[in-house]
Amino acid sequence: MLNKIMLIGNLGRDPELQVTSDGTPFTRFSLAVSRNYTTSSGEKREETEWFNIVAWRQLAERCERYLHKGSKIYIEGRVTQRKYTDKNGLERISVDVNATDMEMLTPKSASSGSEGYSAVGAGDNNDPFLPDYPDDIS
């Protein structure tokens, strides 16, 4: 079986580093992935899909340190579902991307004034025993 997703898009908000009750760091952020297409009548359109991204451990710390709202990134991971209870007491299901790799695609000049692209890999998050959304994160 295979559960793998690869996305290129822009952050919708800054990542916020949090820690589970057992001390495992994680971060969440949204990613906007857009595609352009032309309708049968010749009209150009853009369609944007939003993805909830969750990164763990060292990858979470890198995301929190280097990424900002608007950053263009490549994310690789697996699709996961989790159940939670919302503020009104209703049970909900969230579909998230559990990130295993991330590369920054925003030119450094867009954030620090120098030339070139920045890349931050994440080979350390390919652990098959990653926690699957502990109950204390919602």
N, C-alpha and C positions, 0 to 999 in steps of 0.2 A: 504494500500500500504506500501511497505517497500523499503527503499533505504539505505543499510548499507554495508560497506566494512570493512574487517579486513585484515591487512597486517603485515608481519614481514619481515624486510629487513634492509639494511644498507644505511645511508645517503650518498648521492653523493656529497654534499657540505655543508658547515656550514650554519645554518639558519641565516638570516639577518632580524632583527627587523625593521619594518617600521610603520608609523602611517598614518591613513587616514586623510582627510581634517577635519573630525569631531573629531579627537583625538583618534580613536579606534586603538590600537596596533594590528599588524598582522605580521606573518612571513611566508616565503615560503622556501621550500627546496625540493630536489628530493630524492626519495627513490628507491633503487634497490632491487627488489625481484627476487630471483633466485630459480630455481627448477632443480633437477638432474633427468635424465631419461636414460633408455637404449633403443637403437633402436632395431628393429626386427633382425638386423644382430649382435647384442651383443655389439655395440659400445656405450660407455658411453658419454653422452653429458650434458652440462649445458645450460640453457636458462634463460636470464635475461630480466625482464620487468621493465621499469622505470615509476614511478608515480610522478606527481606534487602534493605536499602536501601544504595546507594552514591551518595555525592555527590562532585563534583569541584570543584577550584579554589576560587573565592570562595564558592560555595554550601557547600562542605565546611567552610570556615573559619567561616561563619555558623552552620552546624549545630553545630559543636563549641563555639562560643561561647555560643549561646543555648538549646540543647536539653539536656534532662536526662531521665533515666529517668522515665517517667510523663507527660511532656509530650504534650499532644494536638496533632496537626499534620495538615495537608493536604499530601500529596506528589503531585506529578505527574511522570511520567517514562515511560521505555520499559522493556520487559522484555528482559533479556539472559541469555544462558547463558555459562558459562565452565567449562572443564575444569581440574581440578587433581589433584594426587596427595596423598592423605592421609598421615598419620603411619605407616600400615601399608603404604605403597607401593601402595595401590589407587587406580585412576583414578576420580574422581568428577565429577559435573556439578552445578553450583550454578545455580539460577535466581534472579536478582537483579533489583531495580528500579534502573535508572540514573536518579537523580533529576535533573530539569531545573528544577523549581520547588518551593518549600516555603513554607507559611504557618503561623505558629504560631496555634493556636486556644485554648491554655490562657489563662485570664484572668490578667492581670498580678498580680492580688491573690493568686493561688495561689502565685506565686513571689517577688514583690517588695513586696507589701503595698499596691499602688495599684490603682485601678479600671480597667476596660476590658480590651481584648484587644490582644495584640501581633501584629503581622504582619511577616514578613520575606520579601520576594519574592526571586526569583532569575533575572531575565531574562538574566543573563550566562552561564548554563549551557546555552543552546540551540544551542551550537556543534555543527554536524553532524560535526565532526572530533574529537569527544571521544575520548580513548583508551578502548579497550575492554579493561579489565582487563589491564594489562601482566603479563608472566610473573612479575615480582618481588613481586606481592601475592597472598597466598593466605590 
